[in-house]
Structure formats: C-alpha cells, structure tokens
Amino acid sequence: EPEVTQTPSHQVTQMGQEVILRCVPISNHLYFYWYRQILGQKVEFLVSFYNNEISEKSEIFDDQFSVERPDGSNFTLKIRSTKLEDSAMYFCASVQGASDTQYFGPGTRLTVL
Amino acid sequence: AQSVTQLDSQVPVFEEAPVELRCNYSSSVSVYLFWYVQYPNQGLQLLLKYLSGSTLVKGINGFEAEFNKSQTSFHLRKPSVHISDTAEYFCAVSWGYQKVTFGTGTKLQVIP
C-alpha cells in the first residue's frame, strides 16, 4: 500500500538555525498538509497546500514558516529561525480528493536546543 | 468551524474487560470522523473512519465505533482489551479535503 514518507525521522538543531523537513506524499494525491504535535499535547494543524499555493494556514504558521513543493514529489516545511518552542513532532499528510482520507506520514521529531 | 471533545484524558481498564472511549464533535456541516491510535514515540495509525453509509464502523485490532448524528458522538469500543492496546487514542473530524481537527486524546491504560 502506498504511504507518505518523511525525512529525517529525528532532527536536532540549535536555536536560531533554519531547518527543512521533507515529505514525499502519495504520488497521485493533490492536497498536502503539515501538522505538529508538541510533546504530550494534541495534534495541531499548521498549513494546507493545493495547486502550488497555501489554501489554509493556522495562527501558528507565522512568517517563520514556509512550505514548498519544489518538484513533483517532495513537499517541504521550512522553519527559518527555530525557537525552543518549535520542538515537536511534525506530521505531513496528503489526500487524493474531497471524499478520501488523509494519510499521515510517520513524523519528524524536531528538537531545538 | 469544527471541534472535537474527548472528555476522558485517561481511561484505566483491566485486561480482557470492555472499553469505551468517548468522542463528541461539533460542526456546521456533515463531517468525516476518524479514530487514530498513537503508541509511545510513534506516529499516527488510522484505526477506523466514518465517511458515509453504515453508522457502525469496524476497524483494525478489533475496535469499532458508532456514528450517532443526533448526539454528535463517535464513541470507540472494544469488547475485550489486551495489554498491547495501551496507547493514546485521538478522535478527529474533517470535511472533504479540509484540515483534520483532532481531540485532545485519551490515554488507554490496560492493567494486567
């Protein structure tokens, strides 16, 4: 069964550094998402992306965050200047169409020191 | 706007006993409903989903859930739990290709 993949599985960075989290959605999917889960908390929506543009973003998704689909397969989340509070598990998800289920990747654990 | 309420943050239950994890939602439109399970330090695994049709949905690992539109509930049940069911369970809603909104989670602790 096709699946969403994410790399790396764990990223450690220093505060103020830029990080790029990578996702490969399922190949025929059209809608892409990023979510995050701070340790011990619920999963929160960050941003959705369709047709090469952001379709919705949450208040968490400020100017420090950006998303990109640089080629036909990758979907990336960039954090320009990481803060301690960005430490979380970041999940990528994708869906084919309106009547389908979102498929989640295994997550990238980001630790900001 | 959609929201999900999981009133029970923790549910202890003895092994082989039945369990019900409660979930209520609110939405101004018809929604899709999901239950995800998360084992420690792991990702989200889809247990089951309701998109349309039969209100009783069966999922993996012997879990099932019933969609009740009048009570806006989607409670998760299992007739006999196993130690390996110890995990955190998230109820979630979405509509079409919109974002998934998660509940705060219920930690199921199965006691031997």
Interface residues (C-beta under 8 A of the other chain):
Chain A: L30 Y31 Y33 Y35 Q41 K42 V43 E44 F45 S48 Y50 E56 M89 F91 A93 V95 G97 A98 S99 D100 T101 Q102 F104 G105 P106 G107
Chain B: Y32 F34 Y36 Q42 G43 L44 L46 K49 L51 F90 A92 S94 G96 Y97 Q98 K99 V100 T101 F102 G103 T104 G105
